[in-house]
Amino acid sequence: MLAQIPMDSIELQKTYVISDEEVYLPLGNMAFADSVVSYIPGIPAPQAEYANPEKALGEPDYNYYMDDSYVSLGCKGQLTLKFIDNGFIDIEGDDLYFFEIGPSVESFKVEISTDGKDWIYIGTLPGSNCSIDIGKSQRVRTEKEVYYYVRLTDLGDFCRGPTPGADIDAVGAIGGVLKFNLAAKVLFDSDKYELKPKAKEILNELGDLLELMPYAFIQIDGHTDGDASIEYNETLGANRAQSVKEYLDQLVNYGDNPLYIGMQTHSFGKRKPISDNHTEEGKQKNRRVEITIVPPDTFFVKP
């Protein structure tokens, strides 16, 4: 499966109606945080039924205050979320939307990161349904940087009751990009760069998605494990990325359109491991092709 959401269930350019307010997210149901990195409840902490951080993942589903469809941070608690098959960039206007719910309006601090290690403070939000502009907060535009992590810290405005602290139902990317990590063992035989039949099935799914997002910019990066020389792995990564590009070129038929920016390939070889190269499991994770799809500016404008 190419994405966590089945291809036939993807709804791009979707508008959510929250308390009579319309929230437009260009990536639709693919715009939301996918994974919990950490959850540190504050003191006092929320009651157990409101302390499940996974309630902050996916689309907003809040109906009423005590329906346990959200997570409470607790007084000065902290929640860190990761976007897996998507990320976010700095576009014109707001870039992230936070669905903070409940009868109390509770403020929280927002930080973002590309790697979950180095954090950038981008501002404080007042609570309730609200959004933030990365560039305005930083006073500099960072359009080429893709972020995958968001960290929220409650500021202790309201520390009583069963749900103290900010109550988070969902976090969505307005300036969303798609990011797919394809395992090399699925795409290629060992040390080869010719696409396997299964790889073509997966890339056909990606082609279907690109038809819904015409004229996107596509970055294809080849990665290897830590075995062999730097030169060998750089070449292997480059050849694998090029094989993917050539196949996608056949599927995407708008290359001659002046609106089409194009595809780029790059090889990182073994320079950017995501796991331990001393174990076979780790090596398999490092052998991959990463595909980042950045929509054109027109895609971010509500139809």
N, C-alpha and C positions, 0 to 999 in steps of 0.2 A: 504494500500500500504506500502510495507516494506521500500522502498527508494523513494527519490524525483524523481529519474529517473525510469520510468517503467522498470521492469525486462527484458522485451524483447528488450529494447533499450540500455542496458548496453554493452559497448565495452571496455573490459579490454586490457591492454598492447597495447596502441595506440600511434602511432607516428604522431606528428603534424609538418607540414612543414611551417615554418614562414620565409619569405624572404630568401628562399633557405637553411635555417638552419633546421635540423631535431631535434625535441624535443620529447624525449621518456618519456611518463608518464605511469608507470605500472598500475595505476587504470583507465587509459583511461578517458572516459567522466565522471567518478565519482571522478576525482582527484581535482576538482575545488571548490573554496569558494562558499558557498551557500547563505549567508545572510549578509546584511549590518548591522553592529552594530552602527556605527556613521560615519558622514562625516562632516568635518569642513573645508569649502573652505578657501584657503588663500586669501591674499590681495596683488595685485588685484585677484579677483575671475574669473573663466572662464565664458564665455557666457552661458546662460541658457541651451542651447542644449547640452553642454558638462559638465553639472553639475549634471547628474543623476548617483548616485553612484552604482545603480543596474546594470549599464553597465559593471561593473568590475566582475560580477558574471558569473559562467558557463564557457563554452568553449570559446577560443579566436575566435572572428569573425570580426576582423579588416581587412578592404580592402584598404582604402586610407585615407589620413590625415583628411579630413573634413567630414567623413561619420557618425559621432556621435555614433559610436559603442563602445565608451570608455568613461571614466570619467577623467577629468583633476582635479588635486588636487588644483590648484591655487598656488600662490607663498607662500611657507611654509605651505600649507594646509595639512590636515591629513585625512586618511581613515582607518577605522577599519573594518575588515571582519571576518566572522565566518565560519568554516567548520562544517556542521551539521551531515550528514550521512557519513562523513569521517573525518580523522584527519591526522596528520603527525608525524613521529618519526625521530630520528637521525640514518641514515643508513651510510654505507661507501660512501663517495662522497657527492655530493650536495643533498639537501633535499627539497628545494622549488624553483620553477621557476616563474619568473615575466615577463609578457608580457607588457613591457613599449614601447609605439609606438610613431609615429609622426616623423616629420623631425628633431626635436631638441632632443638631448640626455640630459636627466635631471636626476640628481642623487636623491636618497631618502634614508632615514634611515629605517631600518627594525627592528621591535620588535615582539616577539612572547609570547604567554601565554597559559597556560592550562585552565584557568578559566575566562579570560577577566578582571582580577583584578590585579594580580601580573605579571609585564611585564619584559621580558629579552631582553636586547639589543643584537642583534647578528651581526650587521654590517651595513655598508653603501654600496650601490650598485651604479654603475656609470650610470645606465639608459640603455635604449634599452633593448632587450631581454637578460635577465641575470638570474643567479641562485646563490644560497648561501648554504654553508655547515654549519649546526648548530654547529656540534662538533668542526670544525676548528675555528669558530668564538669564541666559548666559551672556547676553549682549553681543553675541557673535553667531553667525550662521554656520552650521556644521552639516551641510546637506549631504556630504559624502560618507558620513559616519553612520553605521547601522548599529543600533542598540538592541539588546536582547533581555536586559534585566531592569526591573523596577523595584525599589525598596521604599516602603511606606512606614513612617514612624508617627504614632499618635502623639499629640502635643498636650494631652491631659486636660482637655477642656471640660469633660464630663466623666466623672469616675464613680458613678453610682449605678445601682440596678443590675439586672442580669446581663446586660450588654454594654459594659463600660468601654470607652474608647471608640474610635471610628469604626463604622460597620461597613465592610467592603463586600459588595455583591459581585463586581466584575471590574476589570481594567482592560480597556480597549485601545488599540492603536488607530489614530486618525491618519497619521502619515505612515501607513503600513506598507511593508514590503514582504515578499514571500521568501522563505529560505528552506531549501530541501537538502538534506544530508543523505546521499545515496551510498550504500555500502558497496565497496569495490567488488566483493565476492559475488554480489548479485549482478553486477554489470559486466565483469570480465573474469576470464580464467586467470590463474596465478601468473603474474609477471607478463600478462598480455594486455593489449589495449583494443582488441576487436570486440565489439559489443556482442554479448550473448543474446539468444532469443528472448529470455526473460527481461533483459535490459530494455529491449525495444518495446515490450509491452508497457513497462513503467514509463518510458519516455513518451509513448503514445498518450498516456494519461496526462502527462505534462503539456503535451501539445494541445489537448482538448482544453486545458485550463488557459493556455495562452490565447486561444481563440476568444476567450471571454475578456481578455485584457490586452487588446491590440496595441502594438507599438511600444511595448515595455522594453526596458534595457535588461539584458540578461548577462550575468557574470558567472562564468563556469570555472571553478578552481579544482585542480587535481592535487590530492594529498596521498602520501605513502606512509608505510611504517618506517622504523628506524634501521632496518637491515640494509645492507649494501651501501654503496658510496653515495655521497651527495650528488655527484654528477648523474649517476644511474637513476636515482629517484627523481631528480628534477626532470629528466627526459621522460621517464615513465609517467609521471604526473601530467606533463605537458601533452603527451600522446593520448592519454585517457581523456583529458579535458577536450582535446580537439575532436576525438571520436564522438563524444556527446554533442559537441557543437555541430558537427557535420550532419548528424542525424536530425537534430532539431531544425537545422536549416531546411531540411526537406519537408518538415511538418508545417513550418511557419511560412506562409506564402505572401508576406507583405514586405519582403526585404527591399523592393524597389521603391516603396512609398517613402517620400521625403520625411514623413513623421517618424519613421522607424529608426531608432538610434543604433540598434544592432546588438551583437553578442561579442563578448570578450572572453578570452581564456587566459588562465594563469596557472603556473605550477608552483606550489609551495614545497613539493617534495616531502621531506621529513621535518621541515622547519616548524610546523604548527600542529604538533600532536594534541589530541584531545583525551588521550588515555595513556596508560603505562606501556611503553615499548618493550618491557621486560617480560610480559606475559603474552600468550597467544591471543587471549581475549582482547587485551589492550591493542595489540597489533591490528587485529581485525577492525576495531573501531577507528583506528588511524588511517587505514586504507579506505579512502572514500573520495567521492566527487561531490562538492558543494555547489549548489545552484542558487543564486540570489536573483530575484526578479523585482526590479524597481519599476513601478508603473509610471507612465508619463504624467506630466502635471495636470493634463485634462482629466485624468482618472480621479483625481482628488476633489474635483468640483462636483457638487451634487447635481445630478441630471435635472 
